[in-house]
Structures are given as C-alpha cells and as structure tokens.
Amino acid sequence: MKDSKTKPLKPPSLLSLLFESRAFFDMASVPGSLLRSKFSSSTVEAALPVIMFPGFGSDERSMKALGYYLRNLGYYAEGWGLGLNLAGIDLEHTLEDLSAIWELETPDNYDPSNYKGEGGVPFLCEKAIARVKERSEQFGSPVVLIGWSLGGFLARECARELSTEVTQVITFGAPIIGGPKYSRAASAFKAKGQDLDWIERSIEKRNNKLINQPITSIYSKSDGIVAAGAAIDTVNPNVKNIEVNAAHLGMGFNRKIWKIIKQSLNDECKARIKLATV
C-alpha cells in the first residue's frame, strides 16, 4: 500500500534500465558459486522441499542455476511445473472464470465481449495454488516457495491461500504493490488496453488478507525493471525486507541473494528441528 509520506511510485527510470547490464556479472559468478556450494560444509538436518517460480516471460530454465545451488546444499528444489510465465495472458479466461477468493470488482466500463485480460494473473495464480497444494501433499510436507519478480507475486498468493501447505516465502524483485503498474512492463500491458489502476486497487484489496508465514522480500533500489518501493512489504506481520544492490535481470544469479536464500532456508530447518523436538 502506498504511504502518503513517501514519494509516489512510478516505473524505474530509463537510466536504471541501462544499469541492468550488470546482470551479466551475476551470471558470470554462477560457476564459482556452484563450485563453492558443492564443497560447502553446511548440512541440512530437516527435509525441506522448495518450489521455484520464474519471472514474467521466463520458464523453469531461468531458475535452474539456483536449483543446482540449493540441491548442492542438500535441499530438494524443483520448478513450478507450469511452463512459461506469461502472466496468464496466454490462458483463455474471463473475469467470470475466477473463483470467489479474489473478491474482484469489475473494471470501469467492463465489457465481457471486449475483455482485456486484467484477471490473467489471478487466473494463473489459481493454477499455481492447485499445483503447490498437490506437491505439498505428495511430499507429505509443507514447502518453501521462492519467486523471482512476477514469480514472487504468484508465490505470495499461493502462501496467502495455503497456510498449512506453504511454510515460508522468499521473493526478489517481486511487484508486491501495483502489479505491472510500477514496472517496465506497464507500457506493454497498457498497450493491450488493460486497466492498471483497477489491477492496483484489486491487489491493495487482496492485501487485506494477511500472509502469516515468514516472508523474505529482497529488493534493489537500482532495480531497472520493478520499482524498489513496489517490492517492499509493509503490510504483513512476519516479513524481512532486505535491500541488495543488484540488477533485476541478474537477481536469480546474484551471489548475495543466494546467500540470503541459504540463510532463510537454514533458519527454516532450525525451526522445524526445534518443533520436532518439543
């Protein structure tokens, strides 16, 4: 939600977009990070399944390096199982197809025969929720969700609905506020005729239902894709907002972010062990 005492949110500047080239340095650091994790002395003492959600326009391949890293540390990490993340615009649906959990109001001048796809992300969320619930049941254990950008938004919505199946959420560069409105994707969605103000209001209303699981929300003030202020969680009760200096496009490969993820998962393992011994 927007704070009246802070500057109004807006998409990142063109200058910050130019600095996204730093992502190549993050990608270049991956082999070294994987090698170190292969010989890491850390041990995982509690079974901990992890499901990773890719960002807009990408699929599970974008999370593959992080998956190798986590498996080297002893965690079971897998992709989200839903293919390419296109924010639901590739999925045939109408607002009437969405379940009651969203409590959506119709956009101004809404015409079902000329629907622009504003409910695409919620529709995709429902598929993700079903997938996470299924995998948690198959694991016989709650899961940790990790999401990059839009994938982080989707992961949060799964946690909101699955309080027993999801035990923790870790996001980086996730558009928590406004959806695409405060991102570089705003112009593309506007070009499709989508009502971004309606999407923002819907998300703000959705945030009234709190996420009670631990959340690690990682953001960068120099993010060239999603406004840093839109990636900070000021609503939920059990959240850590952690700032890094990283390009949005390199976050899934960034060594500092991997270390934060490692620490968050270690904390989860310790909490499970403590609970099991009570």
Residue pairs with C-beta under 8 A, 6 or more apart in sequence:
1 177
1 204
1 207
1 234
1 235
2 8
2 9
2 177
3 234
6 229
7 229
9 177
9 178
9 181
9 182
9 227
9 229
9 230
10 182
10 227
11 181
11 182
11 183
11 184
11 186
11 227
12 183
12 184
12 223
12 224
12 225
12 226
12 227
16 222
16 223
16 224
17 184
17 224
17 225
18 224
19 222
19 224
19 247
20 224
20 225
20 247
20 248
20 249
20 250
21 247
22 246
22 247
22 250
23 247
23 248
23 249
23 250
23 253
24 250
25 250
26 246
26 247
26 250
26 251
26 253
26 254
26 255
27 250
27 253
29 253
29 254
29 255
30 65
30 253
33 69
33 255
33 258
34 65
34 68
34 69
34 72
37 69
37 72
37 73
38 72
40 72
40 73
42 73
42 74
42 262
42 266
43 74
44 73
44 74
44 75
44 269
45 269
45 273
46 268
46 269
46 272
46 273
46 276
47 76
47 141
48 75
48 76
48 141
48 144
48 265
48 268
48 269
48 272
49 75
49 76
49 77
49 78
49 135
49 136
49 139
49 141
49 143
49 144
50 70
50 75
50 76
50 77
50 78
50 143
50 144
50 145
50 146
50 265
51 77
51 78
51 79
51 80
51 81
51 132
51 135
51 143
51 144
51 145
51 146
51 155
52 60
52 63
52 66
52 67
52 77
52 78
52 79
52 80
52 145
52 146
52 147
52 148
52 151
53 63
53 80
53 85
53 128
53 145
53 146
53 147
53 148
53 151
53 152
53 154
53 155
54 60
54 62
54 63
54 79
54 80
54 85
54 148
54 151
55 62
55 85
55 147
55 148
55 149
55 150
55 151
55 152
55 173
55 252
56 85
56 86
56 87
56 149
56 150
56 151
56 185
57 84
57 85
57 86
58 84
58 85
58 148
59 79
59 83
59 84
59 85
60 79
60 80
60 81
60 83
62 148
62 252
63 79
63 146
63 148
63 252
65 252
65 253
66 77
66 146
66 252
66 253
66 258
66 261
67 77
67 78
67 79
69 258
70 77
70 261
70 265
71 77
73 262
73 265
75 265
78 135
80 128
80 131
80 151
80 154
81 131
81 135
82 124
82 127
82 128
82 131
84 90
85 124
85 150
85 151
85 154
87 120
87 121
87 124
87 150
87 180
88 117
88 119
88 120
88 121
88 122
88 123
88 124
89 117
89 120
89 192
91 120
91 123
91 124
91 127
93 119
93 120
93 123
94 112
94 115
94 119
95 104
95 106
95 110
95 112
95 115
95 118
95 119
96 112
97 119
97 123
98 104
98 119
98 122
98 123
98 126
99 126
101 161
102 119
102 122
102 202
102 206
103 205
103 206
104 119
104 122
104 202
105 198
105 201
105 202
107 118
107 195
107 198
108 195
108 198
116 192
116 193
116 194
116 195
117 192
117 194
118 194
118 195
118 198
118 199
118 202
121 150
121 153
121 154
121 179
121 199
122 157
122 202
124 154
125 154
125 157
125 158
128 154
128 155
128 157
128 158
129 157
129 158
129 161
129 162
132 143
132 145
132 158
132 162
132 165
132 166
133 162
133 165
135 143
136 142
136 143
136 162
136 165
136 166
137 165
142 164
142 165
142 166
142 167
143 165
143 166
143 167
144 166
144 167
144 168
144 169
144 170
144 265
144 268
145 155
145 158
145 159
145 166
145 168
145 169
145 170
146 155
146 169
146 170
146 171
146 261
147 153
147 154
147 155
147 156
147 169
147 170
147 171
147 172
147 174
148 171
148 172
148 173
148 174
148 251
148 252
149 172
149 173
149 174
149 175
149 225
149 226
149 248
149 251
150 174
150 175
151 171
151 174
152 169
152 171
152 172
152 173
152 174
152 175
152 176
152 217
153 171
153 174
153 175
153 176
153 179
155 169
155 170
155 171
155 174
156 169
156 171
156 174
156 176
156 211
156 215
157 206
158 166
159 166
159 169
159 211
159 213
159 215
160 206
160 209
160 210
160 211
163 212
163 213
166 213
167 213
167 214
167 268
168 213
168 214
168 215
168 216
168 264
168 268
169 211
169 213
169 214
169 215
169 216
170 215
170 216
170 218
170 260
170 261
170 264
171 215
171 216
171 217
171 218
171 231
172 218
172 219
172 244
172 246
172 251
172 252
172 254
172 257
173 218
173 219
173 220
173 223
173 225
173 226
173 231
173 248
173 251
174 217
174 226
174 231
175 182
175 183
175 226
175 230
175 231
176 217
176 230
176 231
176 232
176 233
177 200
177 203
177 204
177 229
177 230
177 231
178 196
178 199
178 200
178 203
178 230
179 196
179 199
179 200
179 203
180 186
180 188
180 189
180 194
180 196
180 199
181 196
181 197
181 199
181 200
181 230
182 226
182 227
182 229
182 230
183 225
183 226
183 227
183 230
184 224
184 225
184 226
185 225
186 196
189 196
190 196
207 235
210 235
210 236
210 237
211 236
211 238
212 236
212 237
212 238
213 238
214 238
214 239
214 240
214 264
214 267
214 268
215 233
215 236
215 238
215 239
215 240
216 239
216 240
216 242
216 260
216 261
216 264
217 231
217 232
217 233
217 239
217 240
217 241
217 242
218 231
218 242
218 243
218 244
218 251
218 257
218 260
219 228
219 231
219 232
219 241
219 242
219 243
219 244
220 228
220 243
220 244
220 245
220 246
220 247
220 248
220 251
221 228
221 243
221 245
222 228
222 245
222 246
222 247
223 231
223 246
223 247
223 248
224 247
224 248
224 249
225 248
225 249
226 248
228 243
232 241
233 239
233 241
234 241
242 260
244 251
244 254
244 256
244 257
244 260
246 254
246 256
246 257
251 257
